[in-house]
Amino acid sequence: MAKIFQDKDYGDTHAAFQQWRRHNPEGYFLNLKSSRNAMLHRTLCPHTGDTEWGHGEEGYGSLTRSKKICSENSRELEEWAAKNVAESLKKCRDCSL
């Protein structure tokens, strides 16, 4: 079942997203920059750094400024994107998807 993280939804979503990543190292997430721009990543994609840094550390902001939809199943996220994203889904090249 997909889990959604976005700063405007509740408290420290950055920390919750990082915790989800630690507990689901074989999972996937969609990064939604807008309703037309989504990219599929593996949980441990190098674009999001390691799972230990907190919000505001090392000069970075929150990873959940843009909405993240997470799942252990990439197919579930591809289906979600087909229904909810206006453009075609992009897949991260660095994740080897």
C-alpha positions as CSV (number, residue, x, y, z in Angstrom):
1,M,0.0,0.0,0.0
2,A,1.4,3.4,-1.0
3,K,2.4,5.9,1.6
4,I,2.4,9.7,0.9
5,F,4.8,12.2,2.4
6,Q,4.6,16.0,1.9
7,D,5.6,18.8,4.2
8,K,2.2,20.5,4.1
9,D,0.4,17.4,5.4
10,Y,1.7,17.1,8.9
11,G,4.7,17.7,11.3
12,D,8.1,16.5,10.4
13,T,7.4,14.6,7.2
14,H,11.1,14.7,6.2
15,A,12.0,12.5,9.2
16,A,9.0,10.2,8.5
17,F,10.1,9.8,4.9
18,Q,13.7,9.0,6.0
19,Q,12.4,6.4,8.5
20,W,10.3,4.8,5.7
21,R,13.4,4.7,3.5
22,R,15.4,3.0,6.3
23,H,12.7,0.4,6.8
24,N,12.1,-0.2,3.1
25,P,15.6,-0.3,1.4
26,E,14.2,-2.4,-1.5
27,G,11.3,0.0,-2.1
28,Y,10.5,2.8,-4.5
29,F,9.2,6.3,-4.5
30,L,7.7,8.8,-6.9
31,N,9.0,12.3,-6.6
32,L,6.2,14.7,-7.8
33,K,7.5,18.1,-8.7
34,S,4.1,19.0,-10.1
35,S,1.0,17.2,-11.4
36,R,2.8,16.9,-14.7
37,N,6.3,16.0,-13.5
38,A,6.9,12.7,-11.7
39,M,10.0,10.5,-11.5
40,L,10.3,7.0,-10.2
41,H,13.3,6.3,-7.9
42,R,14.6,3.4,-5.8
43,T,14.4,4.0,-2.1
44,L,18.2,4.4,-1.8
45,C,18.7,6.6,-4.9
46,P,21.8,8.7,-4.5
47,H,19.7,11.9,-5.4
48,T,18.2,11.8,-1.9
49,G,21.4,11.2,0.0
50,D,21.6,8.7,2.8
51,T,18.7,7.9,5.2
52,E,20.3,9.5,8.3
53,W,20.6,13.2,7.6
54,G,17.9,15.3,9.1
55,H,16.0,18.3,7.8
56,G,18.3,21.4,7.6
57,E,21.6,19.4,8.0
58,E,24.4,19.8,5.6
59,G,22.7,22.8,3.9
60,Y,19.8,20.7,2.5
61,G,16.2,21.4,3.0
62,S,13.4,19.0,3.4
63,L,13.2,16.0,1.0
64,T,9.4,16.2,1.3
65,R,8.9,19.8,0.0
66,S,7.7,18.0,-3.1
67,K,5.3,15.1,-2.6
68,K,6.7,11.6,-2.3
69,I,4.6,8.5,-3.0
70,C,6.3,5.4,-1.6
71,S,5.7,1.7,-2.0
72,E,7.6,-1.6,-1.9
73,N,6.1,-2.3,-5.3
74,S,7.2,-0.3,-8.3
75,R,4.2,-1.5,-10.4
76,E,1.8,0.1,-7.8
77,L,3.6,3.4,-8.3
78,E,3.5,3.2,-12.1
79,E,-0.2,2.5,-11.9
80,W,-0.7,5.5,-9.5
81,A,1.2,7.7,-11.9
82,A,-0.8,6.5,-14.9
83,K,-4.0,7.7,-13.1
84,N,-2.7,10.9,-11.5
85,V,0.2,12.4,-13.6
86,A,-0.6,14.2,-16.8
87,E,2.7,13.5,-18.5
88,S,4.4,10.2,-18.9
89,L,6.3,8.8,-15.9
90,K,10.1,9.3,-16.0
91,K,12.4,6.7,-14.4
92,C,15.6,7.8,-12.7
93,R,18.7,6.7,-14.7
94,D,20.9,6.7,-11.6
95,C,18.7,4.1,-10.0
96,S,19.1,1.8,-13.0
97,L,15.3,1.4,-13.4
